[in-house]
Amino acid sequence: VVDQRTATVPVLDSRNLKTLGRFTGFSSPRDVTISTDFSLARTTMYVSDFAANALVALDMQAITVNFGGQPGAPSPCDAIKDNQKRRTIIQTGRGPTGVAADSFLLGRVASTNTLDSSITVVNVQDNTVQGTFETGSNPIDLDWSIISGGGIRAAMICNQGGLNDPLGSVSLY
């Protein structure tokens, strides 16, 4: 989850929703997604950082976790330590808000740039920007969809609306 008030990303125990630790160092986090790249055997968490105009990629293999717990014992994640040196900062458009990983072919992450009315698409293998694309006015969130049995992948983008798009809209990438 994202805690905008404390500018952190808390890690919760799914059994009881207890906070186990927090990732810090963000200016104004808005959303989080996790992508797994099977070709590199790497899992990465992406956090949209609104005021920094960036996505922050956290290499989950760089997180120290205490695996001493046994079933019924305290959570194995009680000792989460964030290695901030292994983070990658990816510059996006202005005001990244929503972020979503492509869950089908696992090759892309996209963020909505609310203040630029665009999305930025990132290649998860090397965390490089593949492109920035215009959308409707003030996109706030997006998600990936699979159409025709996987033959077509599309990002569906929810636009809040603005002067050129007063009622809001949905865009497809």
C-alpha positions as CSV (number, residue, x, y, z in Angstrom):
1,V,0.0,0.0,0.0
2,V,1.0,3.7,-0.2
3,D,0.8,6.0,2.7
4,Q,0.7,9.6,1.3
5,R,0.5,11.2,4.7
6,T,3.9,9.8,5.8
7,A,5.4,9.5,2.3
8,T,6.1,5.8,2.8
9,V,5.1,2.5,1.4
10,P,4.1,0.2,4.4
11,V,4.6,-3.6,4.1
12,L,1.6,-5.3,5.6
13,D,1.2,-8.9,6.9
14,S,-1.6,-10.3,4.8
15,R,-2.8,-12.4,7.7
16,N,-3.6,-9.6,10.1
17,L,-2.7,-6.3,8.2
18,K,-0.1,-5.5,10.8
19,T,2.6,-3.1,9.5
20,L,5.9,-5.0,9.3
21,G,8.1,-2.2,7.9
22,R,8.1,0.8,5.7
23,F,10.0,1.8,2.5
24,T,11.0,5.4,2.9
25,G,12.7,8.1,0.7
26,F,9.7,9.2,-1.4
27,S,8.5,12.8,-1.8
28,S,4.8,11.9,-2.5
29,P,4.1,8.3,-3.4
30,R,0.7,7.7,-5.1
31,D,0.5,4.1,-6.3
32,V,2.5,0.8,-6.3
33,T,2.7,-2.2,-8.6
34,I,4.9,-5.3,-8.7
35,S,6.4,-6.8,-11.9
36,T,8.1,-10.2,-12.2
37,D,10.6,-10.6,-15.1
38,F,11.0,-14.4,-15.5
39,S,13.9,-14.0,-18.1
40,L,16.0,-12.3,-15.4
41,A,14.4,-14.0,-12.4
42,R,13.8,-10.6,-10.9
43,T,10.9,-9.1,-9.1
44,T,10.6,-5.3,-9.0
45,M,8.2,-3.0,-7.1
46,Y,7.4,0.3,-8.9
47,V,6.2,3.3,-6.9
48,S,4.8,6.4,-8.6
49,D,6.3,9.5,-6.9
50,F,4.1,12.4,-7.9
51,A,6.3,15.4,-6.8
52,A,9.5,13.8,-8.1
53,N,8.0,13.2,-11.6
54,A,9.4,9.7,-11.4
55,L,8.8,6.0,-11.0
56,V,11.0,4.5,-8.3
57,A,12.0,0.9,-9.0
58,L,12.8,-1.2,-5.9
59,D,14.7,-4.4,-6.7
60,M,12.9,-6.9,-4.4
61,Q,16.0,-9.2,-4.3
62,A,17.8,-6.4,-2.6
63,I,15.4,-6.5,0.4
64,T,16.8,-8.3,3.4
65,V,14.2,-10.6,4.9
66,N,14.4,-12.8,8.0
67,F,13.3,-16.3,7.0
68,G,13.7,-17.7,10.5
69,G,10.0,-18.0,11.2
70,Q,8.1,-21.3,11.1
71,P,4.4,-21.9,10.6
72,G,2.6,-20.4,13.5
73,A,5.7,-18.3,14.4
74,P,6.1,-14.6,13.8
75,S,6.0,-13.4,10.2
76,P,9.2,-14.2,8.2
77,C,9.1,-10.6,7.0
78,D,9.6,-9.1,10.5
79,A,13.0,-7.8,9.6
80,I,12.6,-6.0,6.3
81,K,15.6,-3.8,5.4
82,D,15.4,-1.6,2.3
83,N,18.7,-1.4,0.3
84,Q,18.1,2.1,-1.2
85,K,21.3,1.9,-3.2
86,R,19.7,-0.7,-5.4
87,R,16.8,1.6,-6.4
88,T,16.4,2.9,-9.9
89,I,14.8,6.4,-10.5
90,I,12.9,6.5,-13.8
91,Q,11.9,10.0,-15.0
92,T,8.4,10.2,-16.3
93,G,6.1,13.0,-17.3
94,R,4.8,15.5,-14.7
95,G,2.7,14.2,-11.9
96,P,2.8,10.4,-12.1
97,T,-0.2,9.0,-10.3
98,G,-1.3,5.5,-11.3
99,V,1.1,2.7,-12.1
100,A,0.4,-0.8,-13.4
101,A,2.5,-3.8,-14.5
102,D,1.6,-5.8,-17.6
103,S,0.6,-9.1,-16.0
104,F,0.5,-11.1,-19.2
105,L,3.8,-10.9,-21.0
106,L,5.5,-9.1,-18.1
107,G,7.5,-6.8,-20.2
108,R,6.1,-3.3,-19.4
109,V,5.1,-1.0,-16.6
110,A,3.1,2.1,-17.4
111,S,2.4,5.2,-15.3
112,T,-0.2,8.0,-15.8
113,N,1.2,11.5,-15.9
114,T,-1.7,13.5,-14.6
115,L,-0.3,16.9,-15.1
116,D,0.9,16.2,-18.7
117,S,-2.2,14.2,-19.9
118,S,0.1,11.3,-20.9
119,I,1.4,7.9,-19.9
120,T,5.0,6.7,-19.8
121,V,5.7,3.1,-20.7
122,V,8.8,1.4,-19.1
123,N,10.6,-1.7,-20.2
124,V,11.0,-3.8,-17.0
125,Q,14.1,-5.7,-18.1
126,D,16.3,-2.6,-18.0
127,N,14.0,0.1,-16.5
128,T,14.3,2.3,-19.5
129,V,11.5,4.5,-20.9
130,Q,10.0,3.0,-24.1
131,G,7.9,6.1,-24.8
132,T,5.5,8.7,-23.5
133,F,2.1,8.8,-25.2
134,E,-0.7,11.4,-25.0
135,T,-4.1,10.5,-23.5
136,G,-7.3,12.2,-22.5
137,S,-7.3,15.0,-20.0
138,N,-5.7,14.3,-16.5
139,P,-5.3,10.5,-16.5
140,I,-5.5,9.2,-13.0
141,D,-5.1,5.4,-13.3
142,L,-4.6,2.6,-15.7
143,D,-4.6,-1.2,-16.0
144,W,-3.6,-3.7,-18.6
145,S,-6.1,-5.9,-20.4
146,I,-5.8,-8.9,-22.6
147,I,-8.2,-9.1,-25.6
148,S,-8.8,-12.1,-28.0
149,G,-7.0,-14.8,-26.0
150,G,-3.9,-12.8,-25.5
151,G,-3.5,-11.7,-29.1
152,I,-3.9,-8.0,-28.2
153,R,-2.6,-6.3,-25.1
154,A,-4.0,-2.9,-24.2
155,A,-3.6,-0.4,-21.4
156,M,-6.9,1.0,-20.4
157,I,-6.5,4.6,-19.0
158,C,-9.1,6.4,-16.9
159,N,-9.0,10.2,-17.6
160,Q,-10.6,12.5,-15.0
161,G,-11.4,15.1,-17.6
162,G,-10.5,18.8,-18.1
163,L,-11.1,21.6,-20.5
164,N,-10.8,19.5,-23.7
165,D,-12.5,16.5,-22.1
166,P,-15.1,17.9,-19.6
167,L,-16.8,14.6,-18.8
168,G,-13.7,12.4,-18.6
169,S,-13.0,9.4,-20.8
170,V,-11.3,6.1,-21.1
171,S,-8.3,5.8,-23.5
172,L,-6.6,2.7,-24.9
173,Y,-2.9,2.3,-25.5
